[in-house]
Amino acid sequence: MNVSKRTKLSLSQFLDLLNGDTCRVLLEKHNIPYLDEYENTISIDQSILQADSKSIASLFEEIVKTDGDLRYRVSPKYRFDERWNELKGCLLLDGFK
């Protein structure tokens, strides 16, 4: 899976919608380091940009399977919908369906 920098940054913006604990668990579950002081978008950006493609693919797989649960955690819902649609658009531009 070859994901562009744009898609990785879009993923970072998407993850930033989630509370810190949910984001931390998602990243660590997929072998993407997340330190406690990483409480902002810049740090999430660095974690995602440095992650290997296998970890990114695994993370995307879980996000796709659990998008309903993740959406439930974000309020207002339009924020989730906008970031989710933007992330899907980036993946389409990278050639993923």
C-alpha positions as CSV (number, residue, x, y, z in Angstrom):
1,M,0.0,0.0,0.0
2,N,1.6,3.2,-1.1
3,V,-0.2,6.1,0.6
4,S,0.7,9.7,-0.3
5,K,1.8,12.4,2.2
6,R,-1.5,14.2,1.5
7,T,-3.5,11.1,2.5
8,K,-1.4,10.6,5.6
9,L,-2.0,14.2,6.7
10,S,-5.7,13.7,6.0
11,L,-5.6,10.6,8.2
12,S,-4.0,12.7,10.9
13,Q,-6.7,15.3,10.7
14,F,-9.3,12.6,10.9
15,L,-7.7,11.0,14.0
16,D,-7.5,14.4,15.6
17,L,-11.3,14.4,15.8
18,L,-11.1,11.5,18.3
19,N,-10.4,11.9,22.0
20,G,-6.8,11.3,23.0
21,D,-7.4,7.9,24.5
22,T,-9.2,6.5,21.4
23,C,-6.5,7.9,19.1
24,R,-3.7,6.5,21.2
25,V,-5.2,3.0,21.3
26,L,-5.8,3.0,17.6
27,L,-2.3,4.0,16.8
28,E,-0.6,1.7,19.3
29,K,-2.8,-1.2,18.3
30,H,-1.3,-0.9,14.8
31,N,2.3,-0.4,15.9
32,I,2.4,3.3,15.4
33,P,4.1,5.0,18.3
34,Y,2.1,7.4,20.3
35,L,3.6,9.1,23.4
36,D,1.5,10.6,26.2
37,E,2.8,14.1,25.3
38,Y,1.4,13.7,21.8
39,E,-1.8,15.5,22.5
40,N,-2.0,17.6,19.3
41,T,-2.2,17.4,15.6
42,I,1.5,18.0,15.0
43,S,2.5,15.0,17.0
44,I,-0.1,12.8,15.4
45,D,1.2,14.0,12.0
46,Q,4.7,12.9,12.9
47,S,3.5,9.5,14.1
48,I,1.5,8.9,10.9
49,L,4.2,10.3,8.6
50,Q,6.8,8.0,10.1
51,A,4.6,4.9,10.2
52,D,5.4,2.0,7.8
53,S,2.9,1.1,5.1
54,K,1.9,-2.2,6.8
55,S,0.8,-0.3,9.9
56,I,-1.0,2.4,7.9
57,A,-2.9,-0.3,5.9
58,S,-3.9,-2.1,9.1
59,L,-5.1,1.2,10.7
60,F,-7.2,2.0,7.6
61,E,-8.7,-1.5,7.7
62,E,-9.9,-0.9,11.3
63,I,-11.1,2.6,10.6
64,V,-13.2,1.3,7.7
65,K,-14.7,-1.6,9.7
66,T,-15.5,0.7,12.7
67,D,-16.5,4.0,11.1
68,G,-19.9,3.9,12.8
69,D,-18.4,3.6,16.3
70,L,-15.9,6.3,15.5
71,R,-18.6,8.6,14.2
72,Y,-20.6,8.0,17.4
73,R,-17.6,9.4,19.4
74,V,-17.5,12.7,17.4
75,S,-19.8,15.6,18.0
76,P,-21.1,17.4,16.0
77,K,-21.4,14.6,13.4
78,Y,-20.8,16.8,10.4
79,R,-17.2,17.2,11.6
80,F,-16.7,13.4,11.3
81,D,-18.6,13.3,7.9
82,E,-16.5,16.1,6.4
83,R,-13.1,14.6,7.5
84,W,-14.2,11.0,6.6
85,N,-15.3,12.1,3.1
86,E,-12.0,14.1,2.6
87,L,-10.0,11.1,3.7
88,K,-11.9,8.8,1.3
89,G,-11.3,11.3,-1.5
90,C,-7.5,11.3,-0.8
91,L,-7.5,7.5,-0.9
92,L,-9.3,7.6,-4.3
93,L,-6.7,10.0,-5.6
94,D,-4.0,7.5,-4.5
95,G,-5.7,4.8,-6.6
96,F,-7.6,2.9,-3.8
97,K,-11.2,1.9,-4.2
